[in-house]
């Protein structure tokens, strides 16, 4: 690869990174809008798109998906141990951790 190809790749990577970051912001805005309307399928779609976009952003930043999910697991364990309010009140973090562990077995 010559210098101009390398420069093009760097520029392309920067543009893609900026685009994905904008997708995250837009996705959060979309989620807030559909939450107000109360349409379950639209909310679910926005949540799924945000999860996908955040994973792709992590990949574009140089982290493989396994490492991202490992960090999610570590954060869940830490917050469960530290009695995060969502865990204390609802058990949400343990429930999510259990779901992730079950999916990994399949």
C-alpha positions as CSV (number, residue, x, y, z in Angstrom):
1,X,0.0,0.0,0.0
2,X,1.4,3.4,-1.0
3,X,1.2,6.5,1.0
4,X,-1.9,7.9,-0.7
5,X,-3.8,4.6,-0.1
6,X,-2.8,4.7,3.5
7,X,-4.0,8.3,3.8
8,X,-7.3,7.4,2.2
9,X,-7.7,4.5,4.6
10,X,-7.1,6.8,7.6
11,X,-9.5,9.4,6.2
12,X,-12.1,6.7,5.6
13,X,-11.7,5.3,9.1
14,X,-12.1,8.7,10.6
15,X,-15.3,9.3,8.6
16,X,-16.7,5.9,9.5
17,X,-16.0,6.5,13.2
18,X,-17.7,9.9,13.1
19,X,-20.7,8.4,11.3
20,X,-21.0,5.6,13.9
21,X,-20.8,8.1,16.7
22,X,-23.6,10.2,15.1
23,X,-25.6,7.0,14.8
24,X,-25.3,6.5,18.5
25,X,-26.6,10.0,19.2
26,X,-29.4,9.7,16.7
27,X,-30.3,6.3,18.1
28,X,-30.7,7.7,21.6
29,X,-32.9,10.5,20.2
30,X,-35.0,7.9,18.3
31,X,-35.4,5.9,21.4
32,X,-36.6,8.8,23.4
33,X,-39.1,9.8,20.7
34,X,-40.6,6.3,20.4
35,X,-40.7,5.9,24.2
36,X,-43.1,8.8,24.3
37,X,-45.4,7.1,21.8
38,X,-45.4,3.8,23.7
39,X,-45.2,1.5,20.7
40,X,-43.4,-1.6,22.0
41,X,-42.0,-2.8,18.6
42,X,-40.5,0.6,17.8
43,X,-38.9,0.8,21.3
44,X,-37.5,-2.7,20.9
45,X,-36.2,-1.9,17.5
46,X,-34.4,1.2,18.7
47,X,-32.9,-0.7,21.6
48,X,-31.6,-3.4,19.3
49,X,-30.2,-0.8,16.8
50,X,-28.4,1.0,19.7
51,X,-26.8,-2.3,21.0
52,X,-25.6,-3.1,17.5
53,X,-24.3,0.4,16.8
54,X,-22.4,0.5,20.2
55,X,-20.8,-2.9,19.5
56,X,-19.8,-1.7,16.0
57,X,-18.4,1.5,17.5
58,X,-16.3,-0.6,19.9
59,X,-15.1,-2.7,17.0
60,X,-14.1,0.5,15.0
61,X,-12.2,1.6,18.1
62,X,-10.2,-1.6,18.0
63,X,-11.9,-3.9,20.5
64,X,-13.2,-7.3,19.4
65,X,-16.7,-8.3,20.3
66,X,-15.5,-10.9,22.7
67,X,-13.5,-8.3,24.7
68,X,-16.5,-5.9,24.7
69,X,-18.8,-8.7,26.1
70,X,-16.2,-9.7,28.6
71,X,-16.1,-6.1,29.9
72,X,-19.9,-6.0,30.0
73,X,-19.8,-9.1,32.2
74,X,-17.1,-7.6,34.4
75,X,-19.1,-4.4,34.8
76,X,-22.2,-6.4,35.7
77,X,-20.3,-8.4,38.4
78,X,-18.8,-5.2,39.8
79,X,-22.1,-3.4,40.0
80,X,-23.8,-6.4,41.5
81,X,-21.1,-6.6,44.2
82,X,-21.4,-2.9,44.9
83,X,-25.2,-3.1,45.4
84,X,-26.1,-0.9,42.4
85,X,-29.7,0.4,43.0
86,X,-31.0,-1.4,39.9
87,X,-29.7,-4.6,41.3
88,X,-30.9,-3.9,44.9
89,X,-34.4,-2.8,43.9
90,X,-35.1,-5.0,40.9
91,X,-32.3,-7.6,40.4
92,X,-31.9,-6.3,36.8
93,X,-28.1,-6.8,36.7
94,X,-28.2,-10.4,37.9
95,X,-30.9,-11.1,35.5
96,X,-28.9,-9.6,32.6
97,X,-25.8,-11.5,33.6
98,X,-27.7,-14.7,33.8
99,X,-29.1,-14.1,30.3
100,X,-25.7,-13.4,28.9
101,X,-24.2,-16.5,30.6
102,X,-27.0,-18.7,29.1
103,X,-26.6,-17.3,25.6
104,X,-22.8,-18.0,25.8
105,X,-23.5,-21.6,26.6
106,X,-25.5,-22.1,23.4
